[in-house]
Amino acid sequence: MSSTLLHKIRERIKWDKRVSLADLDITIRGGVVIVNGFVDTSYKKNAALEIISEMEGVWAVEDRIVVPIDYYRTDDEIAQILKSTLAELVMIGGEHVEVEVVDGIVKLEGEVFRPRMKAMAVGAAWELSGVRDVLNFIEIREPPHRLPLEMEYESEFIRPSGDVSLEGSLKEVS
């Protein structure tokens, strides 16, 4: 059974683009999946652990994956990179995500209208080396309701009273 489970785990990791099977050494002893290896970001480590722990038949995972400390970034560097990454995402008017980083722990706060935007912000944080944890306080809100386009513009223009004819002021262009 453990060889079948090991094969299924390796196949699943092989097809997941977040982590490389080449970075990991996976063994199973007494029903416990032991994962050794070196990855360059916490995001990759968490992705590997997530894949393995969600597999049917896995009861426990022993994490021995190392993220080397020479990939260290300061809190300011992490915050700057993450803010830049989030600024590149297309946000609808009213959506915003605030970033705060203390001791490698990223705190995300704000409001978005799309669940995917929330997931992308969290994923962007986990992808950065030096990130130890991500606290996600982003709320998904209903987008503001807008008037239909013609009604929106009608309120911006003053309508003259009575009928106005523009025929006399039009010129023919050839």
N, CA, C and O atoms as a DFTB+ gen file, in Angstrom:
696 C
 N C O
     1  1       0.809      -1.189       0.000
     2  2       0.000       0.000       0.000
     3  2       0.859       1.263       0.000
     4  3       0.540       2.230      -0.691
     5  1       1.953       1.259       0.776
     6  2       2.774       2.474       0.855
     7  2       3.435       2.793      -0.490
     8  3       3.641       3.965      -0.806
     9  1       3.767       1.782      -1.278
    10  2       4.368       2.060      -2.586
    11  2       3.336       2.658      -3.544
    12  3       3.679       3.511      -4.363
    13  1       2.093       2.226      -3.450
    14  2       1.017       2.796      -4.271
    15  2       0.776       4.250      -3.879
    16  3       0.641       5.116      -4.744
    17  1       0.722       4.516      -2.579
    18  2       0.521       5.878      -2.095
    19  2       1.688       6.771      -2.516
    20  3       1.480       7.900      -2.959
    21  1       2.897       6.271      -2.379
    22  2       4.081       7.029      -2.774
    23  2       4.018       7.375      -4.264
    24  3       4.330       8.500      -4.656
    25  1       3.620       6.419      -5.081
    26  2       3.488       6.660      -6.519
    27  2       2.437       7.742      -6.796
    28  3       2.663       8.623      -7.625
    29  1       1.293       7.681      -6.107
    30  2       0.228       8.673      -6.297
    31  2       0.696      10.070      -5.876
    32  3       0.392      11.056      -6.548
    33  1       1.432      10.151      -4.768
    34  2       1.944      11.440      -4.296
    35  2       2.916      12.024      -5.318
    36  3       2.828      13.202      -5.664
    37  1       3.837      11.200      -5.797
    38  2       4.818      11.677      -6.784
    39  2       4.145      12.136      -8.080
    40  3       4.541      13.146      -8.663
    41  1       3.140      11.404      -8.525
    42  2       2.411      11.787      -9.737
    43  2       1.707      13.130      -9.541
    44  3       1.725      13.989     -10.423
    45  1       1.098      13.292      -8.389
    46  2       0.372      14.552      -8.106
    47  2       1.328      15.735      -8.071
    48  3       1.016      16.794      -8.617
    49  1       2.484      15.576      -7.439
    50  2       3.469      16.660      -7.374
    51  2       4.044      16.934      -8.764
    52  3       4.297      18.084      -9.124
    53  1       4.242      15.889      -9.523
    54  2       4.803      16.029     -10.869
    55  2       3.948      16.958     -11.742
    56  3       4.482      17.695     -12.570
    57  1       2.643      16.922     -11.560
    58  2       1.742      17.718     -12.388
    59  2       1.376      19.062     -11.777
    60  3       0.664      19.846     -12.404
    61  1       1.841      19.341     -10.583
    62  2       1.568      20.634      -9.943
    63  2       2.713      21.586     -10.267
    64  3       3.875      21.259     -10.029
    65  1       2.404      22.734     -10.797
    66  2       3.426      23.685     -11.262
    67  2       4.052      24.498     -10.135
    68  3       5.020      25.220     -10.376
    69  1       3.536      24.406      -8.927
    70  2       4.062      25.225      -7.833
    71  2       5.362      24.687      -7.255
    72  3       6.132      25.445      -6.666
    73  1       5.619      23.397      -7.411
    74  2       6.789      22.776      -6.794
    75  2       7.338      21.695      -7.715
    76  3       6.603      21.098      -8.501
    77  1       8.644      21.451      -7.605
    78  2       9.294      20.454      -8.451
    79  2       9.580      19.186      -7.650
    80  3      10.063      19.239      -6.519
    81  1       9.274      18.065      -8.255
    82  2       9.554      16.771      -7.625
    83  2      11.051      16.577      -7.421
    84  3      11.467      15.846      -6.522
    85  1      11.861      17.228      -8.251
    86  2      13.318      17.118      -8.135
    87  2      13.843      17.711      -6.837
    88  3      14.925      17.337      -6.385
    89  1      13.095      18.632      -6.228
    90  2      13.526      19.263      -4.979
    91  2      13.193      18.443      -3.744
    92  3      13.641      18.776      -2.647
    93  1      12.415      17.376      -3.898
    94  2      11.900      16.648      -2.742
    95  2      12.312      15.186      -2.742
    96  3      12.470      14.569      -3.796
    97  1      12.483      14.644      -1.550
    98  2      12.702      13.212      -1.345
    99  2      11.578      12.746      -0.429
   100  3      11.488      13.181       0.719
   101  1      10.731      11.870      -0.927
   102  2       9.546      11.454      -0.189
   103  2       9.653       9.976       0.148
   104  3       9.917       9.148      -0.724
   105  1       9.448       9.652       1.416
   106  2       9.412       8.259       1.863
   107  2       8.206       8.076       2.777
   108  3       7.672       9.039       3.328
   109  1       7.792       6.824       2.926
   110  2       6.669       6.512       3.818
   111  2       7.134       5.437       4.785
   112  3       7.618       4.379       4.382
   113  1       6.977       5.731       6.069
   114  2       7.343       4.772       7.121
   115  2       6.201       4.678       8.124
   116  3       5.831       5.670       8.754
   117  1       5.656       3.502       8.264
   118  2       4.611       3.281       9.261
   119  2       3.417       4.205       9.106
   120  3       2.849       4.651      10.104
   121  1       3.031       4.496       7.890
   122  2       1.874       5.353       7.656
   123  2       2.168       6.845       7.697
   124  3       1.264       7.653       7.484
   125  1       3.417       7.230       7.966
   126  2       3.797       8.644       8.004
   127  2       4.581       8.977       6.744
   128  3       5.536       8.285       6.391
   129  1       4.167      10.043       6.074
   130  2       4.878      10.507       4.880
   131  2       5.962      11.468       5.348
   132  3       5.671      12.479       5.989
   133  1       7.215      11.149       5.026
   134  2       8.360      11.976       5.417
   135  2       8.854      12.695       4.172
   136  3       9.193      12.065       3.170
   137  1       8.890      14.027       4.248
   138  2       9.276      14.845       3.099
   139  2      10.567      15.585       3.427
   140  3      10.593      16.425       4.326
   141  1      11.638      15.273       2.696
   142  2      12.926      15.951       2.808
   143  2      13.149      16.779       1.552
   144  3      12.579      16.489       0.500
   145  1      13.975      17.806       1.665
   146  2      14.349      18.552       0.471
   147  2      14.675      19.996       0.767
   148  3      14.555      20.470       1.897
   149  1      15.097      20.691      -0.293
   150  2      15.424      22.116      -0.215
   151  2      14.630      22.832      -1.290
   152  3      14.654      22.438      -2.456
   153  1      13.918      23.893      -0.894
   154  2      13.194      24.742      -1.841
   155  2      13.573      26.186      -1.549
   156  3      13.996      26.516      -0.441
   157  1      13.418      27.044      -2.555
   158  2      13.877      28.419      -2.375
   159  2      12.847      29.373      -1.775
   160  3      13.191      30.503      -1.431
   161  1      11.590      28.941      -1.643
   162  2      10.582      29.818      -1.033
   163  2       9.662      29.026      -0.104
   164  3       9.484      27.817      -0.249
   165  1       9.091      29.745       0.843
   166  2       8.093      29.146       1.736
   167  2       6.857      28.738       0.954
   168  3       6.182      27.772       1.310
   169  1       6.562      29.465      -0.102
   170  2       5.419      29.149      -0.954
   171  2       5.544      27.720      -1.500
   172  3       4.585      26.950      -1.467
   173  1       6.722      27.382      -1.996
   174  2       6.937      26.037      -2.552
   175  2       6.853      24.979      -1.473
   176  3       6.304      23.899      -1.695
   177  1       7.392      25.283      -0.312
   178  2       7.323      24.344       0.811
   179  2       5.868      24.090       1.190
   180  3       5.456      22.939       1.342
   181  1       5.090      25.157       1.342
   182  2       3.689      25.014       1.720
   183  2       2.886      24.305       0.639
   184  3       1.974      23.538       0.948
   185  1       3.215      24.554      -0.626
   186  2       2.528      23.877      -1.729
   187  2       2.770      22.373      -1.662
   188  3       1.836      21.585      -1.813
   189  1       4.010      21.977      -1.440
   190  2       4.339      20.547      -1.341
   191  2       3.599      19.895      -0.180
   192  3       3.028      18.814      -0.323
   193  1       3.614      20.560       0.965
   194  2       2.937      20.005       2.139
   195  2       1.425      19.934       1.932
   196  3       0.776      18.994       2.391
   197  1       0.873      20.916       1.249
   198  2      -0.567      20.929       0.961
   199  2      -0.941      19.768       0.050
   200  3      -1.914      19.059       0.304
   201  1      -0.169      19.579      -1.004
   202  2      -0.439      18.498      -1.955
   203  2      -0.423      17.156      -1.236
   204  3      -1.326      16.337      -1.407
   205  1       0.597      16.943      -0.441
   206  2       0.762      15.652       0.241
   207  2      -0.329      15.441       1.283
   208  3      -0.923      14.365       1.349
   209  1      -0.596      16.457       2.093
   210  2      -1.564      16.281       3.178
   211  2      -2.994      16.092       2.676
   212  3      -3.829      15.537       3.390
   213  1      -3.284      16.546       1.456
   214  2      -4.633      16.394       0.910
   215  2      -4.847      15.066       0.182
   216  3      -5.959      14.763      -0.250
   217  1      -3.798      14.291       0.049
   218  2      -3.926      13.002      -0.642
   219  2      -4.686      12.001       0.227
   220  3      -4.494      11.929       1.441
   221  1      -5.545      11.241      -0.425
   222  2      -6.279      10.203       0.285
   223  2      -5.305       9.122       0.743
   224  3      -4.472       8.661      -0.038
   225  1      -5.407       8.724       1.993
   226  2      -4.527       7.698       2.541
   227  2      -3.370       8.255       3.354
   228  3      -2.644       7.495       3.995
   229  1      -3.186       9.580       3.338
   230  2      -2.125      10.203       4.132
   231  2      -2.699      10.568       5.497
   232  3      -3.657      11.334       5.601
   233  1      -2.102      10.012       6.528
   234  2      -2.575      10.267       7.890
   235  2      -1.718      11.290       8.611
   236  3      -2.218      12.029       9.459
   237  1      -0.438      11.344       8.287
   238  2       0.472      12.289       8.937
   239  2       1.605      12.624       7.978
   240  3       2.007      11.801       7.155
   241  1       2.119      13.864       8.101
   242  2       3.228      14.307       7.266
   243  2       4.316      14.838       8.179
   244  3       4.067      15.694       9.028
   245  1       5.524      14.325       8.000
   246  2       6.676      14.833       8.743
   247  2       7.443      15.768       7.812
   248  3       8.014      15.342       6.808
   249  1       7.442      17.042       8.165
   250  2       8.028      18.084       7.333
   251  2       9.507      18.252       7.648
   252  3       9.874      18.682       8.741
   253  1      10.346      17.913       6.688
   254  2      11.789      18.138       6.802
   255  2      12.287      18.992       5.632
   256  3      13.468      18.957       5.287
   257  1      11.385      19.747       5.034
   258  2      11.746      20.614       3.909
   259  2      12.414      21.864       4.462
   260  3      11.925      22.477       5.412
   261  1      13.529      22.232       3.862
   262  2      14.312      23.377       4.322
   263  2      14.237      24.503       3.292
   264  3      14.393      24.286       2.090
   265  1      13.996      25.701       3.797
   266  2      14.106      26.912       2.988
   267  2      15.380      27.591       3.481
   268  3      15.379      28.171       4.567
   269  1      16.469      27.535       2.710
   270  2      17.746      28.082       3.190
   271  2      17.645      29.561       3.566
   272  3      16.938      30.338       2.923
   273  1      18.368      29.926       4.618
   274  2      18.289      31.305       5.098
   275  2      19.030      32.281       4.200
   276  3      18.865      33.491       4.361
   277  1      19.840      31.807       3.263
   278  2      20.506      32.741       2.367
   279  2      19.532      33.343       1.356
   280  3      19.923      34.196       0.559
   281  1      18.285      32.917       1.377
   282  2      17.240      33.529       0.564
   283  2      16.512      34.608       1.361
   284  3      15.398      34.996       1.009
   285  1      17.124      35.083       2.410
   286  2      16.512      36.046       3.315
   287  2      16.274      37.402       2.653
   288  3      17.110      37.892       1.895
   289  1      15.143      37.985       2.947
   290  2      14.823      39.349       2.542
   291  2      14.372      40.110       3.778
   292  3      13.780      39.535       4.691
   293  1      14.653      41.400       3.802
   294  2      14.199      42.222       4.920
   295  2      12.694      42.442       4.792
   296  3      12.113      42.232       3.727
   297  1      12.076      42.864       5.883
   298  2      10.647      43.156       5.870
   299  2      10.315      44.239       4.854
   300  3       9.306      44.154       4.154
   301  1      11.170      45.260       4.774
   302  2      10.937      46.350       3.817
   303  2      11.010      45.849       2.378
   304  3      10.209      46.259       1.537
   305  1      11.967      44.962       2.089
   306  2      12.079      44.407       0.739
   307  2      10.841      43.586       0.389
   308  3      10.299      43.704      -0.711
   309  1      10.401      42.760       1.323
   310  2       9.209      41.939       1.090
   311  2       8.003      42.835       0.826
   312  3       7.252      42.612      -0.124
   313  1       7.822      43.847       1.668
   314  2       6.681      44.754       1.517
   315  2       6.740      45.487       0.178
   316  3       5.725      45.609      -0.510
   317  1       7.913      45.972      -0.191
   318  2       8.061      46.718      -1.444
   319  2       7.757      45.832      -2.649
   320  3       7.029      46.242      -3.554
   321  1       8.309      44.624      -2.666
   322  2       8.076      43.703      -3.780
   323  2       6.603      43.326      -3.862
   324  3       6.027      43.292      -4.949
   325  1       5.995      43.042      -2.715
   326  2       4.595      42.637      -2.691
   327  2       3.672      43.784      -3.124
   328  3       2.711      43.562      -3.861
   329  1       3.960      44.993      -2.673
   330  2       3.152      46.155      -3.095
   331  2       3.265      46.363      -4.596
   332  3       2.274      46.668      -5.259
   333  1       4.459      46.200      -5.131
   334  2       4.669      46.341      -6.565
   335  2       3.901      45.269      -7.341
   336  3       3.286      45.561      -8.366
   337  1       3.940      44.045      -6.854
   338  2       3.224      42.945      -7.493
   339  2       1.722      43.191      -7.464
   340  3       1.035      42.990      -8.466
   341  1       1.214      43.624      -6.315
   342  2      -0.221      43.875      -6.191
   343  2      -0.658      45.054      -7.056
   344  3      -1.782      45.075      -7.558
   345  1       0.225      46.032      -7.231
   346  2      -0.105      47.189      -8.072
   347  2      -0.275      46.781      -9.531
   348  3      -0.983      47.453     -10.281
   349  1       0.364      45.688      -9.942
   350  2       0.247      45.209     -11.319
   351  2      -1.060      44.474     -11.579
   352  3      -1.462      44.308     -12.731
   353  1      -1.725      44.031     -10.513
   354  2      -2.998      43.341     -10.680
   355  2      -4.063      44.355     -11.061
   356  3      -4.065      45.481     -10.562
   357  1      -4.951      43.962     -11.928
   358  2      -6.008      44.867     -12.359
   359  2      -7.091      44.877     -11.287
   360  3      -7.793      43.888     -11.073
   361  1      -7.206      46.016     -10.624
   362  2      -8.202      46.133      -9.571
   363  2      -9.342      47.028     -10.053
   364  3      -9.129      48.035     -10.728
   365  1     -10.529      46.637      -9.690
   366  2     -11.716      47.424     -10.004
   367  2     -11.754      48.588      -9.023
   368  3     -11.291      48.458      -7.890
   369  1     -12.300      49.725      -9.444
   370  2     -12.399      50.887      -8.567
   371  2     -13.013      50.522      -7.229
   372  3     -14.117      49.980      -7.178
   373  1     -12.315      50.809      -6.160
   374  2     -12.789      50.490      -4.815
   375  2     -12.069      49.312      -4.190
   376  3     -12.074      49.169      -2.967
   377  1     -11.447      48.461      -5.002
   378  2     -10.684      47.344      -4.447
   379  2      -9.337      47.866      -3.964
   380  3      -8.710      48.689      -4.632
   381  1      -8.898      47.394      -2.817
   382  2      -7.580      47.782      -2.319
   383  2      -7.064      46.723      -1.354
   384  3      -7.831      46.081      -0.636
   385  1      -5.739      46.559      -1.357
   386  2      -5.082      45.624      -0.448
   387  2      -3.907      46.358       0.186
   388  3      -3.037      46.882      -0.511
   389  1      -3.893      46.387       1.509
   390  2      -2.809      47.010       2.262
   391  2      -1.849      45.920       2.724
   392  3      -2.273      44.816       3.065
   393  1      -0.560      46.233       2.734
   394  2       0.476      45.258       3.094
   395  2       1.271      45.773       4.282
   396  3       1.690      46.930       4.314
   397  1       1.474      44.887       5.267
   398  2       2.343      45.185       6.408
   399  2       3.188      43.939       6.665
   400  3       2.667      42.824       6.666
   401  1       4.489      44.127       6.884
   402  2       5.382      42.989       7.107
   403  2       6.178      43.225       8.390
   404  3       6.831      44.258       8.542
   405  1       6.120      42.260       9.312
   406  2       6.880      42.322      10.554
   407  2       7.495      40.941      10.798
   408  3       6.778      39.945      10.893
   409  1       8.816      40.891      10.898
   410  2       9.548      39.640      11.143
   411  2       9.198      38.540      10.132
   412  3       9.080      37.370      10.495
   413  1       9.035      38.926       8.869
   414  2       8.746      37.946       7.826
   415  2       7.298      37.513       7.768
   416  3       6.942      36.673       6.941
   417  1       6.453      38.063       8.625
   418  2       5.038      37.724       8.634
   419  2       4.280      38.828       7.905
   420  3       4.298      39.988       8.315
   421  1       3.615      38.447       6.821
   422  2       2.899      39.402       5.979
   423  2       1.450      39.488       6.445
   424  3       0.778      38.471       6.617
   425  1       0.983      40.707       6.644
   426  2      -0.413      40.943       7.001
   427  2      -1.070      41.662       5.830
   428  3      -0.646      42.751       5.444
   429  1      -2.111      41.046       5.265
   430  2      -2.848      41.617       4.145
   431  2      -4.227      42.042       4.631
   432  3      -4.962      41.250       5.222
   433  1      -4.567      43.298       4.377
   434  2      -5.884      43.819       4.752
   435  2      -6.457      44.567       3.567
   436  3      -5.713      45.086       2.734
   437  1      -7.759      44.625       3.489
   438  2      -8.398      45.406       2.443
   439  2      -9.706      44.787       2.017
   440  3     -10.245      43.892       2.669
   441  1     -10.205      45.297       0.891
   442  2     -11.473      44.824       0.352
   443  2     -11.324      44.584      -1.143
   444  3     -10.766      45.410      -1.865
   445  1     -11.826      43.452      -1.593
   446  2     -11.862      43.132      -3.012
   447  2     -13.264      42.619      -3.339
   448  3     -14.013      42.210      -2.451
   449  1     -13.600      42.649      -4.617
   450  2     -14.924      42.202      -5.043
   451  2     -14.899      40.800      -5.634
   452  3     -15.946      40.184      -5.832
   453  1     -13.695      40.296      -5.915
   454  2     -13.571      38.999      -6.569
   455  2     -12.731      38.058      -5.704
   456  3     -11.628      38.419      -5.292
   457  1     -13.240      36.860      -5.425
   458  2     -12.465      35.894      -4.645
   459  2     -11.103      35.598      -5.267
   460  3     -10.130      35.368      -4.550
   461  1     -11.033      35.603      -6.589
   462  2      -9.762      35.320      -7.262
   463  2      -8.710      36.368      -6.911
   464  3      -7.533      36.035      -6.767
   465  1      -9.116      37.632      -6.770
   466  2      -8.180      38.694      -6.418
   467  2      -7.591      38.446      -5.033
   468  3      -6.400      38.667      -4.810
   469  1      -8.420      37.989      -4.111
   470  2      -7.953      37.658      -2.759
   471  2      -6.924      36.527      -2.829
   472  3      -5.868      36.599      -2.201
   473  1      -7.240      35.491      -3.594
   474  2      -6.331      34.349      -3.732
   475  2      -5.017      34.759      -4.392
   476  3      -3.953      34.272      -4.011
   477  1      -5.086      35.649      -5.378
   478  2      -3.874      36.092      -6.061
   479  2      -2.976      36.898      -5.123
   480  3      -1.753      36.775      -5.185
   481  1      -3.566      37.716      -4.263
   482  2      -2.780      38.503      -3.314
   483  2      -2.073      37.588      -2.319
   484  3      -0.890      37.775      -2.032
   485  1      -2.789      36.609      -1.798
   486  2      -2.196      35.664      -0.847
   487  2      -1.110      34.833      -1.525
   488  3      -0.044      34.619      -0.947
   489  1      -1.371      34.363      -2.745
   490  2      -0.380      33.587      -3.495
   491  2       0.881      34.389      -3.772
   492  3       1.990      33.862      -3.689
   493  1       0.706      35.674      -4.105
   494  2       1.864      36.543      -4.359
   495  2       2.720      36.688      -3.109
   496  3       3.946      36.752      -3.200
   497  1       2.091      36.741      -1.958
   498  2       2.849      36.858      -0.697
   499  2       3.625      35.577      -0.419
   500  3       4.799      35.636      -0.054
   501  1       2.991      34.423      -0.585
   502  2       3.660      33.152      -0.306
   503  2       4.800      32.870      -1.278
   504  3       5.729      32.142      -0.930
   505  1       4.756      33.415      -2.461
   506  2       5.805      33.167      -3.452
   507  2       7.132      33.807      -3.082
   508  3       8.174      33.399      -3.595
   509  1       7.116      34.797      -2.205
   510  2       8.346      35.527      -1.874
   511  2       9.179      34.789      -0.841
   512  3       8.665      34.355       0.190
   513  1      10.454      34.650      -1.122
   514  2      11.333      34.063      -0.122
   515  2      11.479      35.051       1.021
   516  3      11.475      36.265       0.815
   517  1      11.605      34.524       2.215
   518  2      11.684      35.361       3.402
   519  2      10.353      35.476       4.118
   520  3      10.302      35.918       5.266
   521  1       9.278      35.086       3.457
   522  2       7.953      35.137       4.075
   523  2       7.782      33.898       4.947
   524  3       7.867      32.766       4.470
   525  1       7.539      34.135       6.228
   526  2       7.353      33.024       7.166
   527  2       5.897      32.647       7.337
   528  3       5.581      31.485       7.596
   529  1       5.000      33.625       7.194
   530  2       3.572      33.360       7.338
   531  2       2.804      34.494       6.662
   532  3       3.336      35.587       6.466
   533  1       1.548      34.219       6.307
   534  2       0.688      35.231       5.707
   535  2      -0.617      35.270       6.496
   536  3      -1.325      34.269       6.609
   537  1      -0.917      36.444       7.037
   538  2      -2.175      36.656       7.740
   539  2      -3.112      37.352       6.766
   540  3      -2.855      38.475       6.332
   541  1      -4.191      36.678       6.433
   542  2      -5.082      37.165       5.387
   543  2      -6.346      37.759       5.999
   544  3      -7.223      37.030       6.462
   545  1      -6.432      39.092       5.998
   546  2      -7.610      39.789       6.499
   547  2      -8.318      40.528       5.363
   548  3      -9.013      41.516       5.601
   549  1      -8.143      40.054       4.145
   550  2      -8.808      40.658       2.992
   551  2     -10.256      40.189       2.997
   552  3     -10.534      38.997       3.130
   553  1     -11.179      41.144       2.851
   554  2     -12.598      40.819       2.832
   555  2     -13.134      40.897       1.414
   556  3     -12.747      41.767       0.634
   557  1     -14.027      39.978       1.094
   558  2     -14.681      40.003      -0.203
   559  2     -16.013      40.714      -0.013
   560  3     -16.846      40.295       0.791
   561  1     -16.203      41.795      -0.763
   562  2     -17.408      42.616      -0.658
   563  2     -18.182      42.573      -1.966
   564  3     -17.659      42.189      -3.012
   565  1     -19.433      42.976      -1.875
   566  2     -20.243      43.148      -3.080
   567  2     -19.718      44.359      -3.828
   568  3     -19.426      45.378      -3.204
   569  1     -19.591      44.283      -5.138
   570  2     -19.149      45.472      -5.883
   571  2     -20.219      46.554      -5.793
   572  3     -21.402      46.251      -5.643
   573  1     -19.804      47.808      -5.884
   574  2     -20.798      48.878      -5.833
   575  2     -21.715      48.782      -7.052
   576  3     -21.279      48.468      -8.159
   577  1     -22.985      49.059      -6.815
   578  2     -23.948      49.002      -7.913
   579  2     -23.881      50.290      -8.695
   580  3     -23.878      51.378      -8.119
   581  1     -23.827      50.169     -10.008
   582  2     -23.733      51.339     -10.883
   583  2     -25.028      51.478     -11.658
   584  3     -25.720      50.498     -11.935
   585  1     -25.332      52.699     -11.995
   586  2     -26.486      52.964     -12.844
   587  2     -26.172      52.489     -14.247
   588  3     -25.005      52.432     -14.633
   589  1     -27.197      52.147     -15.018
   590  2     -26.921      51.832     -16.427
   591  2     -26.235      53.018     -17.079
   592  3     -26.454      54.159     -16.674
   593  1     -25.418      52.766     -18.072
   594  2     -24.570      53.780     -18.676
   595  2     -25.339      55.019     -19.123
   596  3     -24.904      56.138     -18.851
   597  1     -26.487      54.844     -19.812
   598  2     -27.204      56.026     -20.288
   599  2     -27.749      56.852     -19.137
   600  3     -27.778      58.079     -19.237
   601  1     -28.181      56.235     -18.055
   602  2     -28.703      56.981     -16.903
   603  2     -27.572      57.711     -16.185
   604  3     -27.773      58.809     -15.667
   605  1     -26.398      57.114     -16.154
   606  2     -25.255      57.719     -15.474
   607  2     -24.872      59.037     -16.141
   608  3     -24.576      60.021     -15.463
   609  1     -24.879      59.049     -17.479
   610  2     -24.501      60.262     -18.194
   611  2     -25.626      61.291     -18.231
   612  3     -25.360      62.492     -18.276
   613  1     -26.861      60.843     -18.214
   614  2     -27.983      61.777     -18.226
   615  2     -27.937      62.707     -17.027
   616  3     -28.254      63.891     -17.143
   617  1     -27.541      62.176     -15.874
   618  2     -27.523      63.010     -14.677
   619  2     -26.392      64.034     -14.711
   620  3     -26.440      65.017     -13.972
   621  1     -25.382      63.830     -15.544
   622  2     -24.258      64.747     -15.610
   623  2     -24.503      65.927     -16.542
   624  3     -23.815      66.943     -16.439
   625  1     -25.468      65.812     -17.448
   626  2     -25.746      66.879     -18.399
   627  2     -27.076      67.533     -18.061
   628  3     -28.040      66.866     -17.686
   629  1     -27.107      68.822     -18.198
   630  2     -28.353      69.546     -17.959
   631  2     -29.151      69.510     -19.248
   632  3     -28.649      69.872     -20.312
   633  1     -30.383      69.077     -19.147
   634  2     -31.251      69.018     -20.319
   635  2     -31.962      70.364     -20.460
   636  3     -32.592      70.853     -19.522
   637  1     -31.848      70.946     -21.642
   638  2     -32.556      72.218     -21.833
   639  2     -34.059      71.989     -21.859
   640  3     -34.527      70.935     -22.290
   641  1     -34.806      72.973     -21.400
   642  2     -36.258      72.837     -21.413
   643  2     -36.762      73.160     -22.814
   644  3     -36.247      74.062     -23.475
   645  1     -37.736      72.444     -23.246
   646  2     -38.293      72.653     -24.570
   647  2     -37.483      71.940     -25.633
   648  3     -36.474      71.298     -25.343
   649  1     -37.946      72.064     -26.882
   650  2     -37.251      71.411     -27.988
   651  2     -36.156      72.322     -28.505
   652  3     -36.368      73.519     -28.699
   653  1     -34.999      71.754     -28.723
   654  2     -33.879      72.503     -29.271
   655  2     -33.508      71.849     -30.584
   656  3     -33.348      70.630     -30.651
   657  1     -33.373      72.638     -31.612
   658  2     -33.016      72.103     -32.910
   659  2     -31.576      72.476     -33.207
   660  3     -31.183      73.634     -33.072
   661  1     -30.807      71.503     -33.606
   662  2     -29.412      71.736     -33.950
   663  2     -29.210      71.804     -35.459
   664  3     -28.083      71.979     -35.922
   665  1     -30.275      71.669     -36.223
   666  2     -30.160      71.588     -37.681
   667  2     -29.531      72.846     -38.275
   668  3     -28.743      72.744     -39.215
   669  1     -29.854      74.023     -37.755
   670  2     -29.327      75.258     -38.296
   671  2     -27.848      75.444     -38.027
   672  3     -27.186      76.189     -38.749
   673  1     -27.308      74.790     -37.009
   674  2     -25.910      74.968     -36.671
   675  2     -25.008      73.882     -37.224
   676  3     -23.794      73.933     -37.028
   677  1     -25.572      72.907     -37.907
   678  2     -24.768      71.826     -38.469
   679  2     -24.181      72.232     -39.800
   680  3     -24.829      72.927     -40.582
   681  1     -22.954      71.803     -40.067
   682  2     -22.286      72.078     -41.328
   683  2     -22.047      70.762     -42.041
   684  3     -21.849      69.723     -41.412
   685  1     -22.067      70.820     -43.339
   686  2     -21.823      69.620     -44.120
   687  2     -20.314      69.486     -44.335
   688  3     -19.638      70.449     -44.697
   689  1     -19.813      68.304     -44.111
   690  2     -18.387      68.035     -44.271
   691  2     -18.214      67.087     -45.431
   692  3     -18.909      66.076     -45.533
   693  1     -17.275      67.421     -46.312
   694  2     -17.064      66.534     -47.452
   695  2     -15.734      65.848     -47.348
   696  3     -15.378      65.057     -48.222
